[in-house]
C-alpha cells in the first residue's frame, strides 16, 4: 500500500512539473520548424560516376557555405537546411575531390520558403544554368562557415561554467533552440590547442553535459592528450545534431589542420557520433578520426521513447530518432559497409542493474539488448563490459585503462596509413 501511494505521488509530481516542460517544448518545436527545413531529394542522372554533392546556398554567388551533403549512388537523400538557404546547388563530383569543376553536371534548384513542399527531384546537366562562380575549383571544406548556428567552435572553456550545469542540460531537452541561442552549444576546448598533442572529443548523452565526463577527464594524461567536449541540446533531432557535428569538425580541421582525433561518446552521444561517422565517410572526410569509443549507447533504440511518441502531449524531436523502429536507428552503420575504411570502434557496455523497478537486464537505463545491438557488435573491433550502472561507468578505473590501450593501438594504425 505504501509503495502504491509513493508511486502515485511521484506520478502526480511528474505530471504537474511536466506540464510546464511540455508547454515549453511545444513552443520550441514550433520554433525549430521555423528555422530548419528537411528536403527529400531525388537526383535523376545517367552518369556512370555517381558521387553527388549537395550544397545549400543563401545566394547563388555566395563566397562561403553553411555545409554540404554527399550521396554515393543514385538514391534519395535527406538534406537539412535553415530557412535562410534559398538554393540547392548539386553537382556530380566525378573525381571525388569535393570541388566543382567546369564540365561536371550540375543543377541550381530554388528552395521553397515554407516546409509544405519538401520533396525535390533534380536533373543534372552539363549545360544550361551558370554555375556559382565562387565555388568553381575550390575545396568545399575550406568554404564552410556556419552562420545560422550560434554554436561555439573551439572556444576555451572550463567544466565549472554554467553551460555545463544540470539546469542547462534540462534546458537542452525541453528548450533546445533556446539552449543553442544562449551560446551553450558547440565544441569547446578544455585545453589550449597544441598541435603536438592528440585531441580527444567527448560527447555526452540525453539530458547530459560535458561535466558528466569529469571523473574520466581527471584521469587523462594531459601531457599527451588535449581534451575537447561537445555540448549540445539533447532534445534536438539526432540527425540534425550529427550534421552539426560534421560541420563543426570540418571547420576545426580547417582552422587547426588536425591529423589525429579520438571520439568518446556516452549513451545517446554514441548515436550522434555514429551518425556523424556514417555521414563523414560518405563525404570522404573522416581521415583524421583515429578511433571511436561508445559507452553504454542504445544502438538498438529505447522503448520508452516510443511510449513518449505514442502518449506524450508534445513529442520531443529526439524521441522520434530514439524509438527502436525509427529510420534513424535503422540507418545507423549504413555507410560503413566497407569495415576497413571506418575508424576502429570500441564498444563498452554496462550491466549493473539499479532501481527497484528495473527488471530487465540493463545498466539501469539502457537495456543490454540495445547496448549490444547485433549490427553495432558486428561493426565494432572490441566489445568490453563493466559491472557498472549508466552513470558510475564513467568513474571506473578500468575504463581509463582500457581507453589508454585502445587509443595507443589506434594511433599506431592511424599513423601507419
Secondary structure, 3 states (H helix, E strand, C coil): CHHHHHHHHHHHHHHHHHHHHHHHHHHHHHHHHHHEEEEEEEEECCCCCCEEEEEEECCCCCCCECCCEEEECCCCEEEEEECCCCEEEEEECCCCCCCECCCCCEEEEECCCCCCCCEEEEECECCCCCCCHHHECCCHHHHECCCCCCCEEEEECCCCCHHHCHHHHHHHHHCHHHHHHCCCCEEEECCCCCCCCEEEEEECCCCCCHHHHHHHHCCCCCCCEEEEEEECCCCCCHHHHHHHHHHHHHHHHHHHCCCCEEEEEECHHHHHHHHHHHHHHHCCCCCCEEEEEEECCCCCCCHHHHHHHHHCCCCCHHHHHHCCCCHHHHHCCCCCCCHHHCCEEEEEEECCCCCCCCCCCECCCCEHHHHCCHHHHHHCCEEEEECCCCCHHHHCHHHHHHHHHHHHHHHHHHHHC
